[in-house]
Amino acid sequence: MRDLVATVLVLAIGIPYVGYLVNGEMPFIKDPRGMSALGLVLGAAAFLTFRGANEHDRVGTTQAVLAGLAAVLGIVTLVLAETAAAEVLLAVFMGSILVVWAFEVADHAGWVHAHAAAHS
């Protein structure tokens, strides 16, 4: 059930992004700043939803690092939303959300077999 909720949250990012690409804006999303803010908020909610089912091992740590990198990329995109690089940063940020989502889904589906206790 967690995976379904998190996937719906990721879709709630992806669908407006596609609309933004097609129309140049969406209701409540007028520019890269709005789209990156939506990605940050819903992406964080999706990761926290996924995170509840993750083990504290190397794979879980890798997932957390990937999500952290995506969050940093999202923050950079938000800060630089008024620059010439905004659209490219936004596209990379959206791609990073998909990478985190795909890794989480693959892990929860049992396709990742590298689970071992994390070294403290």
All heavy atoms as an XYZ file, in Angstrom:
875
protein
N       0.811     -1.190      0.000
C       0.000      0.000      0.000
C       0.864      1.268      0.000
O       0.534      2.241     -0.652
C      -0.925     -0.036      1.223
C      -1.969      1.021      1.197
S      -3.012      0.798     -0.245
C      -4.243      1.966      0.040
N       1.994      1.204      0.739
C       2.902      2.356      0.757
C       3.421      2.670     -0.639
O       3.529      3.830     -1.018
C       4.101      2.085      1.673
C       3.791      2.108      3.134
C       5.091      1.790      3.901
N       4.868      1.656      5.303
C       5.071      2.633      6.181
N       5.496      3.796      5.762
N       4.853      2.432      7.452
N       3.772      1.620     -1.374
C       4.289      1.832     -2.729
C       3.244      2.490     -3.619
O       3.586      3.354     -4.436
C       4.733      0.505     -3.349
C       5.992     -0.040     -2.697
O       6.551      0.622     -1.807
O       6.416     -1.146     -3.080
N       2.003      2.111     -3.466
C       0.930      2.708     -4.265
C       0.776      4.197     -3.937
O       0.699      5.034     -4.841
C      -0.393      1.974     -4.034
C      -1.609      2.551     -4.760
C      -1.414      2.489     -6.269
C      -2.863      1.823     -4.344
N       0.760      4.525     -2.661
C       0.617      5.924     -2.252
C       1.807      6.742     -2.760
O       1.639      7.833     -3.316
C       0.484      6.045     -0.717
C       0.560      7.488     -0.263
C      -0.820      5.402     -0.252
N       3.013      6.218     -2.602
C       4.210      6.929     -3.055
C       4.203      7.088     -4.575
O       4.584      8.137     -5.099
C       5.465      6.199     -2.601
N       3.743      6.074     -5.291
C       3.662      6.155     -6.747
C       2.648      7.211     -7.177
O       2.894      7.965     -8.124
C       3.313      4.779     -7.345
O       4.373      3.862     -7.007
C       3.165      4.843     -8.852
N       1.535      7.297     -6.485
C       0.545      8.343     -6.789
C       1.158      9.726     -6.553
O       0.932     10.653     -7.346
C      -0.748      8.140     -5.958
C      -1.651      9.358     -6.027
C      -1.482      6.893     -6.430
N       1.951      9.865     -5.497
C       2.618     11.144     -5.241
C       3.604     11.486     -6.360
O       3.685     12.639     -6.802
C       3.332     11.115     -3.892
C       2.421     11.134     -2.665
C       3.219     10.813     -1.397
C       1.726     12.475     -2.535
N       4.339     10.494     -6.848
C       5.272     10.726     -7.953
C       4.501     11.079     -9.221
O       4.899     11.972     -9.979
C       6.202      9.517     -8.157
C       7.016      9.656     -9.437
C       7.142      9.363     -6.955
N       3.378     10.424     -9.452
C       2.533     10.780    -10.598
C       1.998     12.199    -10.466
O       1.842     12.909    -11.465
C       1.365      9.806    -10.737
C       1.710      8.434    -11.308
C       0.502      7.500    -11.211
C       2.196      8.547    -12.735
N       1.747     12.620     -9.233
C       1.268     13.989     -8.991
C       2.358     15.023     -9.279
O       2.072     16.213     -9.368
C       0.769     14.128     -7.557
N       3.583     14.572     -9.422
C       4.674     15.435     -9.875
C       4.789     15.337    -11.395
O       4.901     16.346    -12.087
C       6.022     15.028     -9.235
C       5.969     15.131     -7.722
C       7.165     15.874     -9.801
C       7.133     14.444     -7.020
N       4.780     14.119    -11.894
C       5.024     13.879    -13.319
C       3.955     14.426    -14.243
O       4.268     15.009    -15.294
N       2.705     14.275    -13.879
C       1.612     14.748    -14.744
C       1.653     16.269    -14.907
O       1.614     16.756    -16.042
C       0.257     14.226    -14.242
C       0.192     12.711    -14.437
C      -0.900     14.935    -14.953
C      -0.973     12.033    -13.766
N       1.775     17.043    -13.833
C       1.901     18.494    -14.030
C       3.173     18.873    -14.796
O       3.173     19.839    -15.558
C       1.934     19.067    -12.616
C       1.305     18.035    -11.770
C       1.621     16.718    -12.415
N       4.253     18.103    -14.607
C       5.484     18.422    -15.330
C       5.291     18.245    -16.837
O       5.731     19.091    -17.622
C       6.656     17.575    -14.829
C       7.948     17.906    -15.536
C       8.473     19.192    -15.489
C       8.636     16.948    -16.260
C       9.655     19.517    -16.138
C       9.816     17.259    -16.912
C      10.319     18.539    -16.849
O      11.485     18.850    -17.508
N       4.635     17.174    -17.231
C       4.352     16.978    -18.654
C       3.462     18.106    -19.173
O       3.713     18.663    -20.242
C       3.706     15.592    -18.904
C       3.188     15.475    -20.330
C       4.706     14.479    -18.603
N       2.447     18.469    -18.410
C       1.595     19.597    -18.789
C       2.380     20.887    -18.873
O       2.171     21.699    -19.781
N       3.307     21.080    -17.958
C       4.166     22.262    -17.965
C       5.028     22.282    -19.230
O       5.187     23.321    -19.870
C       5.037     22.267    -16.709
C       6.085     23.340    -16.683
C       5.751     24.646    -16.361
C       7.406     23.042    -16.991
C       6.721     25.645    -16.338
C       8.375     24.028    -16.975
C       8.027     25.323    -16.652
O       8.981     26.305    -16.630
N       5.569     21.121    -19.600
C       6.387     21.051    -20.812
C       5.568     21.347    -22.064
O       6.039     22.022    -22.980
C       7.029     19.669    -20.940
C       8.145     19.339    -19.961
C       8.610     17.907    -20.150
C       9.310     20.307    -20.108
N       4.337     20.847    -22.097
C       3.486     21.031    -23.270
C       2.962     22.464    -23.356
O       2.997     23.089    -24.420
C       2.316     20.024    -23.246
C       1.305     20.327    -24.325
C       2.844     18.605    -23.396
N       2.464     22.998    -22.250
C       1.799     24.306    -22.253
C       2.660     25.465    -21.763
O       2.259     26.617    -21.893
C       0.541     24.258    -21.375
C      -0.467     23.278    -21.899
O      -0.626     23.115    -23.102
N      -1.151     22.607    -20.985
N       3.787     25.181    -21.139
C       4.612     26.242    -20.578
C       4.171     26.675    -19.196
O       4.850     27.456    -18.546
N       3.037     26.183    -18.759
C       2.535     26.449    -17.416
C       1.374     25.503    -17.129
O       0.842     24.868    -18.026
C       2.088     27.902    -17.261
C       0.887     28.270    -18.117
C       0.456     29.713    -17.889
O       0.022     30.027    -16.777
O       0.573     30.485    -18.840
N       1.037     25.420    -15.869
C      -0.108     24.632    -15.410
C      -0.797     25.466    -14.336
O      -0.207     26.405    -13.811
C       0.357     23.308    -14.796
C       0.882     22.303    -15.787
S      -0.377     21.653    -16.883
C      -1.330     20.645    -15.788
N      -2.045     25.135    -13.997
C      -2.673     25.871    -12.894
C      -1.787     25.802    -11.638
O      -1.311     24.730    -11.281
C      -3.992     25.127    -12.676
C      -4.284     24.513    -14.011
C      -2.945     24.156    -14.590
N      -1.517     26.927    -11.054
C      -0.691     27.083     -9.861
C       0.807     26.893    -10.125
O       1.609     27.038     -9.224
C      -1.136     26.154     -8.725
C      -2.581     26.297     -8.377
C      -3.486     25.302     -8.697
C      -3.039     27.438     -7.744
C      -4.834     25.443     -8.385
C      -4.375     27.580     -7.429
C      -5.276     26.583     -7.753
N       1.181     26.517    -11.337
C       2.595     26.338    -11.689
C       2.870     27.184    -12.920
O       2.488     26.838    -14.022
C       2.919     24.855    -11.966
C       2.613     24.013    -10.739
C       4.381     24.706    -12.383
C       2.685     22.528    -10.965
N       3.529     28.306    -12.700
C       3.758     29.256    -13.792
C       5.179     29.256    -14.319
O       5.442     29.795    -15.376
C       3.404     30.681    -13.325
C       1.996     30.821    -12.808
C       0.992     30.573    -13.895
C      -0.422     30.737    -13.356
N      -1.410     30.162    -14.209
N       6.126     28.677    -13.553
C       7.527     28.751    -13.936
C       8.316     27.607    -13.292
O       7.752     26.817    -12.540
C       8.107     30.113    -13.538
C       7.961     30.408    -12.052
O       7.657     29.493    -11.268
O       8.161     31.576    -11.672
N       9.616     27.510    -13.600
C      10.433     26.441    -13.008
C      10.449     26.461    -11.479
O      10.557     25.416    -10.850
C      11.834     26.708    -13.569
C      11.600     27.421    -14.850
C      10.380     28.268    -14.606
N      10.306     27.638    -10.889
C      10.291     27.727     -9.424
C       9.094     26.961     -8.850
O       9.229     26.177     -7.914
C      10.252     29.177     -8.971
C      10.330     29.349     -7.468
C      10.381     30.801     -7.057
N      11.324     31.577     -7.843
C      12.587     31.791     -7.505
N      13.056     31.295     -6.385
N      13.387     32.510     -8.274
N       7.928     27.164     -9.422
C       6.736     26.459     -8.955
C       6.814     24.961     -9.180
O       6.426     24.171     -8.312
N       7.358     24.575    -10.319
C       7.465     23.148    -10.620
C       8.485     22.482     -9.706
O       8.257     21.377     -9.209
C       7.852     22.977    -12.095
C       7.681     21.592    -12.636
S       5.977     21.039    -12.667
C       6.121     19.536    -11.729
N       9.607     23.151     -9.440
C      10.603     22.559     -8.549
C      10.088     22.505     -7.111
O      10.361     21.542     -6.395
C      11.935     23.300     -8.628
O      11.800     24.647     -8.283
N       9.319     23.502     -6.691
C       8.737     23.471     -5.344
C       7.774     22.296     -5.211
O       7.787     21.578     -4.203
C       8.032     24.787     -5.049
N       6.948     22.087     -6.233
C       6.031     20.942     -6.217
C       6.812     19.635     -6.142
O       6.474     18.739     -5.362
C       5.139     20.961     -7.466
C       4.179     19.782     -7.595
C       3.040     19.920     -6.591
C       3.637     19.691     -9.007
N       7.875     19.529     -6.936
C       8.705     18.327     -6.915
C       9.349     18.082     -5.571
O       9.417     16.941     -5.107
N       9.820     19.148     -4.932
C      10.441     18.996     -3.614
C       9.446     18.515     -2.566
O       9.723     17.583     -1.814
C      11.063     20.322     -3.168
C      12.436     20.640     -3.732
C      12.803     22.090     -3.452
C      13.476     19.704     -3.136
N       8.292     19.153     -2.519
C       7.307     18.810     -1.486
C       6.748     17.397     -1.698
O       6.763     16.569     -0.788
C       6.168     19.855     -1.452
C       5.036     19.411     -0.555
C       6.713     21.201     -1.000
N       6.264     17.130     -2.906
C       5.673     15.810     -3.158
C       6.728     14.710     -3.228
O       6.475     13.573     -2.828
C       4.829     15.838     -4.435
C       3.581     16.716     -4.369
C       2.802     16.626     -5.676
C       2.697     16.345     -3.189
N       7.923     15.056     -3.720
C       9.004     14.077     -3.751
C       9.418     13.666     -2.343
O       9.646     12.489     -2.072
N       9.507     14.635     -1.441
C       9.838     14.322     -0.043
C       8.746     13.462      0.588
O       9.039     12.487      1.292
C      10.029     15.606      0.755
N       7.496     13.797      0.312
C       6.385     12.999      0.854
C       6.432     11.570      0.311
O       6.219     10.603      1.057
C       5.052     13.660      0.519
N       6.727     11.430     -0.973
C       6.811     10.089     -1.571
C       7.953      9.298     -0.951
O       7.793      8.125     -0.603
C       6.996     10.193     -3.088
N       9.121      9.929     -0.788
C      10.252      9.217     -0.200
C       9.967      8.804      1.231
O      10.272      7.681      1.629
C      11.530     10.056     -0.264
C      12.706      9.341      0.339
C      13.280      8.267     -0.324
C      13.210      9.711      1.565
C      14.349      7.574      0.237
C      14.274      9.035      2.140
C      14.849      7.966      1.469
N       9.384      9.700      2.012
C       9.063      9.345      3.396
C       8.039      8.220      3.456
O       8.086      7.382      4.363
C       8.588     10.576      4.153
C       9.664     11.638      4.395
C       9.052     12.882      5.017
C      10.799     11.090      5.242
N       7.130      8.190      2.504
C       6.162      7.091      2.435
C       6.877      5.782      2.108
O       6.641      4.756      2.741
C       5.076      7.387      1.381
O       4.433      8.607      1.722
C       4.051      6.276      1.318
N       7.763      5.811      1.121
C       8.561      4.625      0.778
C       9.451      4.218      1.940
O       9.608      3.043      2.236
C       9.500      4.927     -0.398
C       8.928      4.678     -1.760
C       9.026      5.655     -2.737
C       8.338      3.481     -2.097
C       8.548      5.439     -4.016
C       7.848      3.252     -3.370
C       7.956      4.232     -4.332
N      10.053      5.187      2.587
C      11.073      4.940      3.609
C      10.561      4.079      4.751
O      11.316      3.323      5.349
C      11.584      6.272      4.159
C      12.783      6.148      5.014
C      13.985      5.858      4.159
N      15.052      5.375      5.021
C      15.971      4.534      4.638
N      15.984      4.076      3.423
N      16.899      4.145      5.459
N       9.292      4.157      5.053
C       8.741      3.371      6.149
C       8.898      1.875      5.961
O       8.945      1.126      6.925
N       9.046      1.418      4.732
C       9.178     -0.006      4.448
C      10.626     -0.425      4.221
O      10.894     -1.591      3.972
C       8.336     -0.359      3.220
N      11.556      0.508      4.294
C      12.954      0.196      4.001
C      13.679     -0.338      5.220
O      13.440      0.082      6.342
C      13.693      1.437      3.500
C      13.330      1.793      2.089
O      12.623      1.053      1.416
N      13.816      2.921      1.632
N      14.594     -1.259      4.941
C      15.455     -1.776      5.986
C      16.619     -0.807      6.178
O      16.936     -0.019      5.296
C      16.004     -3.145      5.572
C      14.918     -4.199      5.383
C      15.496     -5.516      4.904
O      16.648     -5.828      5.273
O      14.802     -6.207      4.173
N      17.246     -0.882      7.328
C      18.432     -0.052      7.583
C      19.651     -0.875      7.223
O      20.282     -1.490      8.061
C      18.463      0.390      9.051
C      17.315      1.264      9.405
N      17.211      2.558      8.945
C      16.202      1.026     10.137
C      16.086      3.090      9.393
N      15.447      2.171     10.113
N      19.948     -0.913      5.920
C      21.078     -1.668      5.406
C      21.731     -0.868      4.297
O      21.432      0.309      4.105
C      20.634     -3.050      4.931
C      19.582     -2.989      3.827
O      19.280     -1.888      3.330
O      19.069     -4.047      3.445
N      22.632     -1.508      3.549
C      23.343     -0.780      2.484
C      22.395     -0.250      1.426
O      22.569      0.862      0.935
C      24.374     -1.693      1.825
C      25.573     -1.954      2.697
C      26.588     -2.765      1.971
N      25.942     -3.980      1.451
C      26.558     -4.956      0.827
N      27.841     -4.868      0.601
N      25.913     -6.015      0.415
N      21.396     -1.023      1.052
C      20.453     -0.577      0.027
C      19.639      0.607      0.548
O      19.450      1.601     -0.151
C      19.531     -1.728     -0.429
C      18.449     -1.222     -1.362
C      20.344     -2.820     -1.099
N      19.171      0.528      1.775
C      18.432      1.639      2.368
C      19.278      2.891      2.467
O      18.804      4.002      2.221
N      20.559      2.728      2.805
C      21.470      3.861      2.869
C      21.670      4.458      1.476
O      21.660      5.683      1.310
C      22.828      3.429      3.467
O      22.600      2.919      4.780
C      23.804      4.576      3.529
N      21.835      3.597      0.481
C      21.982      4.069     -0.903
C      20.750      4.836     -1.348
O      20.851      5.895     -1.974
C      22.252      2.888     -1.847
O      23.424      2.203     -1.407
C      22.433      3.355     -3.280
N      19.588      4.336     -0.998
C      18.343      5.017     -1.346
C      18.264      6.379     -0.675
O      17.843      7.366     -1.293
C      17.146      4.158     -0.963
C      17.016      2.921     -1.813
C      16.073      1.897     -1.227
O      15.786      1.890     -0.037
N      15.590      0.996     -2.079
N      18.660      6.447      0.572
C      18.629      7.721      1.293
C      19.607      8.719      0.680
O      19.296      9.911      0.556
C      18.949      7.493      2.775
N      20.781      8.248      0.269
C      21.758      9.128     -0.367
C      21.217      9.632     -1.709
O      21.316     10.820     -2.020
C      23.114      8.408     -0.540
C      24.048      9.191     -1.463
C      23.775      8.180      0.816
N      20.631      8.732     -2.509
C      20.041      9.150     -3.784
C      18.943     10.192     -3.570
O      18.878     11.187     -4.292
C      19.466      7.946     -4.533
C      20.454      7.049     -5.254
C      19.733      5.829     -5.819
C      21.175      7.797     -6.345
N      18.093      9.953     -2.594
C      17.019     10.906     -2.303
C      17.591     12.228     -1.826
O      17.090     13.299     -2.186
C      16.062     10.322     -1.266
N      18.648     12.175     -1.025
C      19.297     13.401     -0.564
C      19.886     14.195     -1.720
O      19.752     15.427     -1.784
N      20.532     13.494     -2.652
C      21.081     14.167     -3.837
C      19.974     14.784     -4.682
O      20.123     15.905     -5.190
C      21.912     13.186     -4.664
C      23.217     12.721     -4.033
C      23.854     11.615     -4.876
C      24.175     13.877     -3.845
N      18.862     14.062     -4.819
C      17.720     14.606     -5.565
C      17.179     15.851     -4.865
O      16.835     16.837     -5.527
C      16.622     13.552     -5.714
N      17.118     15.824     -3.546
C      16.629     16.984     -2.792
C      17.558     18.181     -2.969
O      17.094     19.312     -3.175
C      16.483     16.634     -1.312
N      18.859     17.950     -2.902
C      19.818     19.037     -3.110
C      19.663     19.598     -4.522
O      19.651     20.820     -4.721
C      21.264     18.553     -2.852
C      22.282     19.562     -3.363
C      21.469     18.268     -1.376
N      19.511     18.719     -5.496
C      19.297     19.165     -6.872
C      18.011     19.989     -6.982
O      17.972     21.009     -7.667
C      19.253     17.962     -7.811
C      19.134     18.250     -9.293
C      20.245     19.150     -9.780
C      19.127     16.949    -10.064
N      16.970     19.564     -6.275
C      15.718     20.311     -6.264
C      15.874     21.682     -5.645
O      15.316     22.667     -6.138
N      16.640     21.774     -4.581
C      16.877     23.063     -3.922
C      17.684     23.979     -4.845
O      17.370     25.160     -4.988
C      17.563     22.867     -2.561
C      16.595     22.192     -1.592
C      18.078     24.190     -1.999
C      17.220     21.661     -0.323
N      18.699     23.421     -5.499
C      19.487     24.207     -6.452
C      18.585     24.691     -7.590
O      18.664     25.851     -8.011
C      20.679     23.389     -6.998
C      21.338     24.076     -8.179
C      21.693     23.143     -5.887
N      17.713     23.827     -8.069
C      16.773     24.203     -9.130
C      15.861     25.333     -8.656
O      15.608     26.284     -9.397
C      15.934     22.981     -9.560
O      16.815     21.942     -9.997
C      14.985     23.334    -10.688
N      15.382     25.239     -7.452
C      14.514     26.273     -6.889
C      15.255     27.610     -6.770
O      14.727     28.653     -7.167
C      14.006     25.819     -5.516
C      12.964     26.679     -4.831
C      11.668     26.681     -5.628
C      12.704     26.160     -3.420
N      16.477     27.571     -6.275
C      17.263     28.793     -6.090
C      17.625     29.433     -7.431
O      17.608     30.655     -7.568
C      18.534     28.493     -5.257
C      19.500     29.657     -5.269
C      18.153     28.116     -3.830
N      17.930     28.603     -8.423
C      18.362     29.115     -9.724
C      17.224     29.157    -10.752
O      17.467     29.155    -11.960
C      19.519     28.271    -10.257
C      20.779     28.246     -9.396
C      21.824     27.319     -9.979
C      21.337     29.655     -9.203
N      15.990     29.226    -10.273
C      14.821     29.167    -11.151
C      14.720     30.333    -12.118
O      14.057     30.230    -13.143
C      13.546     29.071    -10.318
N      15.377     31.427    -11.824
C      15.301     32.602    -12.696
C      16.482     32.695    -13.663
O      16.614     33.688    -14.369
C      15.224     33.873    -11.846
C      14.030     33.910    -10.913
C      12.692     33.888    -11.647
O      12.581     34.519    -12.713
O      11.772     33.223    -11.145
N      17.318     31.675    -13.709
C      18.501     31.713    -14.566
C      18.225     31.009    -15.893
O      17.198     30.348    -16.070
C      19.701     31.032    -13.879
O      19.426     29.635    -13.742
C      19.977     31.652    -12.523
N      19.177     31.123    -16.795
C      19.057     30.476    -18.104
C      19.088     28.954    -17.987
O      18.545     28.256    -18.841
C      20.179     30.952    -19.019
N      19.695     28.442    -16.939
C      19.823     26.996    -16.763
C      18.603     26.364    -16.089
O      18.568     25.154    -15.883
C      21.062     26.691    -15.938
N      17.602     27.152    -15.784
C      16.470     26.670    -14.987
C      15.765     25.470    -15.611
O      15.462     24.501    -14.915
C      15.470     27.801    -14.763
N      15.479     25.512    -16.890
C      14.740     24.417    -17.530
C      15.550     23.123    -17.545
O      15.003     22.039    -17.344
C      14.322     24.808    -18.951
C      13.355     25.972    -19.015
C      11.988     25.682    -18.404
O      11.592     24.514    -18.298
O      11.319     26.657    -18.023
N      16.863     23.240    -17.782
C      17.723     22.054    -17.782
C      17.814     21.483    -16.372
O      17.692     20.269    -16.185
C      19.125     22.384    -18.338
C      20.074     21.207    -18.171
C      19.035     22.802    -19.793
N      18.020     22.340    -15.382
C      18.058     21.883    -13.994
C      16.753     21.212    -13.599
O      16.749     20.177    -12.923
C      18.347     23.055    -13.046
C      19.774     23.564    -13.024
C      19.853     24.874    -12.261
C      20.696     22.528    -12.414
N      15.636     21.792    -14.040
C      14.337     21.209    -13.724
C      14.198     19.824    -14.337
O      13.721     18.892    -13.684
C      13.210     22.134    -14.195
C      11.792     21.686    -13.878
C      11.589     21.524    -12.368
C      10.792     22.678    -14.456
N      14.630     19.661    -15.577
C      14.551     18.356    -16.236
C      15.413     17.320    -15.511
O      14.978     16.177    -15.289
C      14.987     18.476    -17.694
N      16.611     17.715    -15.104
C      17.491     16.792    -14.375
C      16.881     16.449    -13.021
O      16.909     15.289    -12.594
C      18.907     17.395    -14.228
C      19.788     16.533    -13.350
C      19.543     17.581    -15.604
N      16.311     17.432    -12.342
C      15.651     17.187    -11.062
C      14.488     16.213    -11.219
O      14.346     15.268    -10.439
C      15.190     18.510    -10.444
C      14.377     18.363     -9.193
C      14.800     17.555     -8.151
C      13.190     19.060     -9.040
C      14.046     17.423     -6.990
C      12.433     18.940     -7.886
C      12.864     18.122     -6.866
N      13.658     16.421    -12.227
C      12.532     15.506    -12.465
C      13.039     14.090    -12.759
O      12.479     13.108    -12.277
C      11.659     16.011    -13.620
C      10.907     17.287    -13.326
S       9.696     17.081    -12.013
C      10.122     18.441    -10.962
N      14.121     14.002    -13.514
C      14.720     12.692    -13.782
C      15.243     12.037    -12.516
O      15.111     10.824    -12.331
N      15.808     12.840    -11.620
C      16.326     12.282    -10.372
C      15.203     11.732     -9.491
O      15.383     10.728     -8.803
C      17.155     13.319     -9.610
O      16.350     14.330     -9.051
N      14.056     12.374     -9.535
C      12.891     11.859     -8.794
C      12.505     10.494     -9.344
O      12.227      9.558     -8.585
C      11.709     12.847     -8.863
C      12.035     14.111     -8.064
C      10.415     12.202     -8.350
C      11.034     15.234     -8.246
N      12.518     10.359    -10.662
C      12.193      9.066    -11.281
C      13.215      7.989    -10.922
O      12.845      6.832    -10.709
C      12.093      9.205    -12.795
C      10.834      9.849    -13.318
C      10.874      9.947    -14.841
C       9.598      9.070    -12.888
N      14.487      8.360    -10.844
C      15.520      7.387    -10.472
C      15.288      6.892     -9.049
O      15.334      5.677     -8.786
C      16.936      8.004    -10.618
C      17.996      7.131     -9.970
C      17.259      8.236    -12.090
N      15.024      7.805     -8.119
C      14.764      7.402     -6.731
C      13.527      6.513     -6.675
O      13.534      5.459     -6.026
C      14.607      8.637     -5.811
C      14.151      8.230     -4.416
C      15.915      9.419     -5.742
N      12.466      6.909     -7.368
C      11.231      6.114     -7.383
C      11.504      4.717     -7.944
O      11.080      3.714     -7.358
C      10.160      6.831     -8.204
C       8.949      6.004     -8.431
C       7.903      5.822     -7.578
C       8.647      5.207     -9.584
N       6.971      4.972     -8.128
C       7.417      4.580     -9.361
C       9.317      4.972    -10.774
C       6.838      3.728    -10.295
C       8.741      4.131    -11.711
C       7.512      3.515    -11.453
N      12.221      4.635     -9.076
C      12.493      3.337     -9.702
C      13.322      2.445     -8.787
O      13.056      1.236     -8.678
C      13.201      3.544    -11.037
N      14.301      3.023     -8.108
C      15.133      2.239     -7.198
C      14.305      1.716     -6.032
O      14.428      0.552     -5.634
C      16.297      3.084     -6.708
C      17.412      2.309     -6.045
C      17.418      0.923     -5.981
C      18.475      2.973     -5.469
C      18.439      0.219     -5.368
C      19.504      2.291     -4.845
C      19.483      0.913     -4.800
N      13.452      2.552     -5.486
C      12.581      2.124     -4.379
C      11.641      1.004     -4.814
O      11.478      0.004     -4.116
C      11.765      3.311     -3.852
C      12.578      4.354     -3.132
C      12.998      3.942     -1.741
O      12.547      2.893     -1.239
O      13.786      4.688     -1.139
N      11.012      1.170     -5.966
C      10.078      0.153     -6.455
C      10.814     -1.158     -6.734
O      10.341     -2.238     -6.377
C       9.322      0.650     -7.706
C       8.547     -0.475     -8.377
C       8.373      1.788     -7.325
N      11.990     -1.065     -7.355
C      12.777     -2.268     -7.635
C      13.166     -2.970     -6.340
O      13.097     -4.211     -6.252
C      14.021     -1.904     -8.434
N      13.536     -2.217     -5.334
C      13.895     -2.804     -4.046
C      12.690     -3.490     -3.413
O      12.770     -4.637     -2.975
C      14.440     -1.723     -3.119
C      14.806     -2.267     -1.746
O      15.184     -3.449     -1.639
O      14.719     -1.499     -0.768
N      11.566     -2.807     -3.385
C      10.380     -3.380     -2.744
C       9.812     -4.554     -3.524
O       9.144     -5.411     -2.949
C       9.326     -2.296     -2.529
C       9.774     -1.246     -1.571
N       9.046     -0.116     -1.311
C      10.891     -1.123     -0.808
C       9.688      0.636     -0.439
N      10.811      0.041     -0.130
N      10.098     -4.619     -4.826
C       9.647     -5.750     -5.641
C      10.576     -6.959     -5.482
O      10.276     -8.036     -5.982
C       9.575     -5.340     -7.109
N      11.701     -6.765     -4.795
C      12.631     -7.870     -4.586
C      13.672     -8.013     -5.684
O      14.357     -9.024     -5.762
N      13.792     -7.015     -6.541
C      14.752     -7.084     -7.646
C      16.164     -6.682     -7.225
O      17.099     -6.893     -7.953
C      14.302     -6.200     -8.808
C      12.981     -6.599     -9.380
C      12.370     -7.826     -9.289
C      12.093     -5.781    -10.121
N      11.158     -7.787     -9.933
C      10.956     -6.557    -10.453
C      12.125     -4.453    -10.535
C       9.891     -6.058    -11.164
C      11.069     -3.952    -11.254
C       9.955     -4.753    -11.564
N      16.296     -6.086     -6.035
C      17.608     -5.697     -5.512
C      17.989     -6.736     -4.465
O      17.297     -6.909     -3.476
C      17.552     -4.281     -4.887
C      18.904     -3.911     -4.296
C      17.116     -3.267     -5.920
N      19.101     -7.418     -4.716
C      19.493     -8.524     -3.834
C      20.773     -8.214     -3.069
O      21.516     -9.113     -2.729
C      19.666     -9.799     -4.648
C      18.422    -10.232     -5.331
N      17.340    -10.738     -4.656
C      18.054    -10.181     -6.644
C      16.358    -10.998     -5.522
N      16.773    -10.673     -6.725
N      21.031     -6.974     -2.794
C      22.269     -6.594     -2.114
C      22.050     -6.271     -0.651
O      22.848     -5.593     -0.042
C      22.883     -5.392     -2.833
N      20.958     -6.725     -0.084
C      20.656     -6.393      1.304
C      21.634     -7.101      2.248
O      21.800     -8.308      2.207
C      19.227     -6.800      1.681
C      18.207     -5.926      1.031
N      17.906     -4.683      1.511
C      17.443     -6.101     -0.082
C      16.991     -4.129      0.744
N      16.697     -4.964     -0.229
N      22.271     -6.302      3.069
C      23.175     -6.808      4.111
C      23.226     -5.741      5.190
O      23.008     -4.572      4.914
C      24.563     -7.077      3.558
N      23.507     -6.144      6.366
C      23.535     -5.183      7.480
C      24.530     -4.075      7.206
O      25.649     -4.319      6.756
C      23.898     -5.909      8.774
N      24.120     -2.859      7.478
C      24.997     -1.705      7.301
C      26.046     -1.707      8.402
O      25.774     -2.082      9.531
C      24.195     -0.407      7.320
N      27.252     -1.297      8.063
C      28.306     -1.214      9.078
C      28.196      0.131      9.776
O      28.109      1.154      9.138
C      29.659     -1.343      8.422
C      29.858     -2.664      7.725
N      28.879     -3.586      7.549
C      30.949     -3.201      7.164
C      29.362     -4.640      6.905
N      30.615     -4.417      6.648
N      28.210      0.095     11.075
C      28.116      1.337     11.845
C      29.474      1.830     12.223
O      30.382      1.176     12.437
C      27.294      1.115     13.097
O      25.997      0.715     12.752
